[in-house]
C-alpha cells in the first residue's frame, strides 16, 4: 500500500556523491524538501577542514537555460566555503514547476536551514550569490528570511518590468510564467528588488559587466541608486567591456573579490 510521506521544509532527503574533478572537494547531488516537493541541487564541500562558512549560489535562467554547472560551485568551494546550488523545483528530476522568482524562492529559503544543519558548516547566517534572475531569488530571500547573510548580485535583474521591456525574446516566457505586466503587475513588482530595497537588512555587493547584453547594466545602477536612497550598505563593481558571463580569467578575479568581501562581512557579524 502506498503511503504519502510527509516532507519537511529544509529536510535533507538524499545525498549522493558524484565524481568531482578536484581531489580535495567532495561533490554531492542533494535532494531536500520545499513546500512538500522534492527539490535537487549540488553541494560542494572542501575535505577535512572543519566547520566552514557556507554560501548558496542562486542560478539564473529557467529550466535548461542557465543550469548549475559543477565547475562553478567547485571553483567557489576552493575558496574555503561549503557551497550549495539549488536547481529549483521541476529541474533535473525535482518535483513541481519553477516560476522565475515567485513560489520557487522557497526552494532557496528552505535550503538555508538544510545547509546550516550540515556538520561541515559553521553556525551563522548564510550569504547568497544571485546570478542574473538568481538575484531576484537572493534578494527576496534576504527580505523574508532572517538567516540570510550578505548578498552578492551578479549580472542581476533588479526590475522585472525593465526586463520585460528590454528582453523582447523573453516576453513570451514571462507572460506564461509570471503573467502580463499590466494585468499581473503585482507579480512583476514582487520580482523587482529595486522597488523594495527599504525592506533589506543585509549588505549587498553588486557586480555587473558594462557590455552585458542579457541584463542591461542599468539594472545594476537602478539597484544601487535605490539602495543609496534607502541608506543601505552596498558596494558596486562594474567591469568595463565584459558581457553577462565573464571570461575565465576575469571570472576568477571577480570571485576572488567577492569571497574577500564575503569573508570581511561575515567576520564583522556579532555572534
C-alpha positions as CSV (number, residue, x, y, z in Angstrom):
1,X,0.0,0.0,0.0
2,X,1.3,3.5,-0.9
3,X,1.5,5.9,2.0
4,X,2.2,9.6,1.4
5,X,5.4,10.5,3.2
6,X,5.4,13.9,4.9
7,X,8.3,16.0,3.6
8,X,9.5,18.7,6.0
9,X,10.8,22.1,4.6
10,X,14.6,22.0,4.6
11,X,14.8,18.3,5.3
12,X,17.8,16.6,3.7
13,X,16.3,13.6,1.9
14,X,19.2,12.2,-0.1
15,X,22.9,13.0,-0.5
16,X,24.5,11.1,-3.3
17,X,28.2,11.6,-4.0
18,X,29.1,12.4,-7.6
19,X,32.5,12.5,-9.3
20,X,34.5,15.7,-8.8
21,X,37.5,16.7,-11.0
22,X,39.2,18.4,-8.0
23,X,40.6,15.9,-5.4
24,X,40.1,17.9,-2.2
25,X,36.5,18.8,-2.9
26,X,33.6,16.4,-2.3
27,X,30.6,16.9,-4.6
28,X,27.1,15.7,-4.0
29,X,23.7,15.6,-5.6
30,X,21.3,16.5,-2.9
31,X,17.5,16.1,-2.6
32,X,15.7,18.2,0.0
33,X,12.2,19.3,1.0
34,X,10.5,22.5,-0.1
35,X,6.7,23.1,0.3
36,X,6.1,19.4,0.1
37,X,8.2,19.0,-3.0
38,X,11.5,17.1,-3.5
39,X,14.0,19.6,-4.9
40,X,17.5,18.9,-6.0
41,X,20.8,20.8,-6.1
42,X,24.6,20.4,-6.0
43,X,26.6,20.6,-2.8
44,X,30.4,21.1,-2.8
45,X,32.4,20.5,0.4
46,X,36.1,21.1,0.9
47,X,37.6,18.0,2.5
48,X,38.8,17.8,6.1
49,X,38.9,21.5,7.0
50,X,36.5,21.5,10.0
51,X,33.4,23.7,10.1
52,X,33.5,26.3,7.3
53,X,31.3,29.2,6.3
54,X,28.6,28.3,3.7
55,X,27.3,30.2,0.7
56,X,24.3,29.4,-1.5
57,X,24.6,30.1,-5.3
58,X,21.3,31.1,-6.9
59,X,21.5,30.2,-10.6
60,X,20.0,32.3,-13.4
61,X,17.9,31.3,-16.4
62,X,15.0,28.9,-16.4
63,X,14.8,25.2,-16.8
64,X,17.7,24.0,-19.1
65,X,18.9,27.6,-19.7
66,X,21.4,28.6,-17.1
67,X,21.6,25.3,-15.2
68,X,24.0,24.9,-12.4
69,X,27.5,24.0,-13.6
70,X,29.6,21.7,-11.4
71,X,32.7,23.7,-12.3
72,X,31.1,26.9,-11.0
73,X,30.4,25.7,-7.5
74,X,33.6,23.7,-7.2
75,X,35.5,26.9,-8.0
76,X,33.7,28.7,-5.2
77,X,34.3,25.8,-2.8
78,X,38.0,26.0,-3.5
79,X,37.9,29.4,-1.7
80,X,37.2,27.6,1.6
81,X,33.4,27.6,1.6
82,X,30.7,24.9,1.7
83,X,28.7,25.7,-1.5
84,X,25.1,24.7,-2.2
85,X,23.4,25.5,-5.5
86,X,19.7,24.6,-5.8
87,X,18.4,23.7,-9.2
88,X,14.9,25.0,-8.2
89,X,11.7,22.9,-8.4
90,X,11.0,20.9,-11.5
91,X,14.6,20.7,-12.7
92,X,16.9,17.7,-13.1
93,X,14.3,15.3,-11.6
94,X,13.0,17.6,-8.9
95,X,9.2,18.0,-8.4
96,X,7.0,20.9,-9.2
97,X,7.4,23.8,-11.7
98,X,9.6,26.9,-11.3
99,X,8.1,30.3,-11.7
100,X,11.1,32.7,-12.1
101,X,11.4,34.2,-8.6
102,X,7.9,33.5,-7.3
103,X,7.0,30.4,-5.2
104,X,10.3,28.8,-6.2
105,X,12.0,31.3,-3.9
106,X,11.1,28.9,-1.2
107,X,13.5,26.4,-2.7
108,X,16.2,28.8,-1.7
109,X,14.7,29.8,1.7
110,X,14.3,26.2,2.7
111,X,17.8,25.3,1.5
112,X,19.2,27.7,4.2
113,X,18.4,25.5,7.3
114,X,19.3,22.4,5.4
115,X,22.8,23.9,4.8
116,X,23.1,25.2,8.3
117,X,22.4,21.8,9.7
118,X,25.4,20.2,7.9
119,X,28.2,19.1,10.2
120,X,30.8,20.8,7.9
121,X,29.1,24.2,8.2
122,X,30.0,26.9,10.8
123,X,27.0,28.3,12.6
124,X,25.7,31.7,11.4
125,X,23.9,33.4,8.6
126,X,24.3,32.1,5.1
127,X,25.5,34.5,2.3
128,X,23.8,34.3,-1.1
129,X,25.2,34.8,-4.6
130,X,22.5,35.5,-7.1
131,X,23.4,35.4,-10.7
132,X,21.0,37.0,-13.3
133,X,17.4,36.1,-12.3
134,X,19.0,34.4,-9.3
135,X,19.5,37.9,-7.9
136,X,15.7,38.2,-7.5
137,X,15.7,34.9,-5.7
138,X,18.5,36.0,-3.4
139,X,17.1,39.4,-2.5
140,X,13.6,38.1,-2.0
141,X,15.1,35.5,0.4
142,X,17.0,38.3,2.2
143,X,13.8,40.3,2.6
144,X,11.9,37.3,4.0
145,X,14.5,35.2,5.9
146,X,16.5,36.4,9.0
147,X,19.1,33.7,8.4
148,X,20.4,35.3,5.2
149,X,23.9,36.8,5.3
150,X,25.5,39.3,2.9
151,X,24.1,39.1,-0.7
152,X,26.0,39.3,-4.0
153,X,24.0,40.4,-7.0
154,X,26.0,39.3,-10.2
155,X,24.6,40.5,-13.5
156,X,21.4,40.7,-11.6
157,X,17.8,41.5,-12.5
158,X,16.6,44.3,-10.2
159,X,13.4,45.3,-12.1
160,X,11.4,42.6,-13.8
161,X,9.3,45.2,-15.6
162,X,12.5,46.6,-17.2
163,X,13.5,43.0,-18.2
164,X,10.1,42.6,-19.9
165,X,10.7,45.9,-21.8
166,X,14.4,45.2,-22.7
167,X,14.2,41.4,-23.5
168,X,11.7,41.1,-26.3
169,X,12.9,37.5,-26.7
170,X,11.8,36.7,-23.1
171,X,8.3,38.2,-23.3
172,X,6.5,35.1,-24.2
173,X,8.1,33.1,-21.4
174,X,7.4,35.9,-18.9
175,X,3.8,36.2,-19.9
176,X,3.4,32.4,-19.5
177,X,5.3,32.1,-16.2
178,X,4.8,35.4,-14.4
179,X,1.8,36.9,-16.2
180,X,1.0,40.0,-18.2
181,X,2.9,43.1,-16.9
182,X,-0.2,45.2,-16.8
183,X,-2.7,42.5,-15.7
184,X,-0.3,40.9,-13.2
185,X,1.7,44.0,-12.3
186,X,2.0,42.9,-8.7
187,X,3.8,39.7,-9.7
188,X,6.4,41.8,-11.6
189,X,6.8,44.2,-8.6
190,X,7.4,41.3,-6.2
191,X,10.2,40.2,-8.5
192,X,11.7,43.7,-8.7
193,X,14.1,44.3,-5.7
194,X,14.9,47.8,-6.8
195,X,11.3,48.7,-5.8
196,X,11.5,47.4,-2.2
197,X,15.2,47.7,-1.0
198,X,14.0,49.5,2.2
199,X,13.0,46.0,3.4
200,X,16.6,44.7,3.1
201,X,18.8,44.5,6.1
202,X,22.0,42.9,4.7
203,X,25.0,44.4,2.9
204,X,24.8,44.0,-0.9
205,X,27.7,43.6,-3.4
206,X,26.7,44.5,-7.0
207,X,28.8,43.2,-9.8
208,X,28.0,43.7,-13.5
209,X,29.6,43.8,-16.9
210,X,29.2,47.1,-18.7
211,X,28.7,45.3,-22.0
212,X,26.0,42.9,-20.6
213,X,23.5,42.2,-23.4
214,X,21.3,39.9,-21.4
215,X,20.7,42.1,-18.3
216,X,21.3,45.7,-19.0
217,X,23.8,47.4,-16.7
218,X,21.1,50.0,-15.9
219,X,19.5,47.3,-13.7
220,X,22.7,47.4,-11.6
221,X,22.7,51.2,-11.5
222,X,19.0,51.2,-10.6
223,X,19.5,48.9,-7.7
224,X,22.5,50.9,-6.4
225,X,20.5,54.2,-6.6
226,X,17.6,52.6,-4.7
227,X,20.0,51.2,-2.0
228,X,21.7,54.6,-1.8
229,X,18.3,56.5,-1.4
230,X,17.2,54.0,1.3
231,X,20.5,54.4,3.2
232,X,21.5,50.8,2.8
233,X,25.1,49.4,2.8
234,X,26.3,48.3,-0.7
235,X,29.4,48.0,-2.9
236,X,29.3,48.1,-6.7
237,X,31.9,46.9,-9.1
238,X,31.3,47.5,-12.8
239,X,33.6,45.7,-15.3
240,X,34.5,47.5,-18.5
241,X,34.0,45.6,-21.7
242,X,32.5,42.5,-20.1
243,X,29.4,40.6,-21.1
244,X,26.8,38.7,-19.0
245,X,29.2,35.8,-18.4
246,X,32.8,36.8,-17.8
247,X,35.8,35.1,-19.5
248,X,37.6,32.6,-17.2
249,X,40.4,34.9,-16.0
250,X,38.2,37.8,-15.2
251,X,35.6,35.5,-13.7
252,X,38.2,34.0,-11.3
253,X,39.4,37.5,-10.3
254,X,35.8,38.6,-9.7
255,X,35.3,35.5,-7.5
256,X,38.4,36.4,-5.5
257,X,37.0,39.9,-4.9
258,X,33.5,38.6,-4.0
259,X,34.8,36.0,-1.5
260,X,37.2,38.5,0.1
261,X,34.2,40.8,0.6
262,X,32.1,38.0,2.0
263,X,34.8,37.0,4.4
264,X,35.1,40.6,5.7
265,X,31.4,40.9,6.1
266,X,31.0,37.6,7.9
267,X,33.9,38.5,10.2
268,X,32.1,41.7,11.2
269,X,28.9,39.9,12.2
270,X,28.5,39.7,16.0
271,X,27.9,36.2,17.2
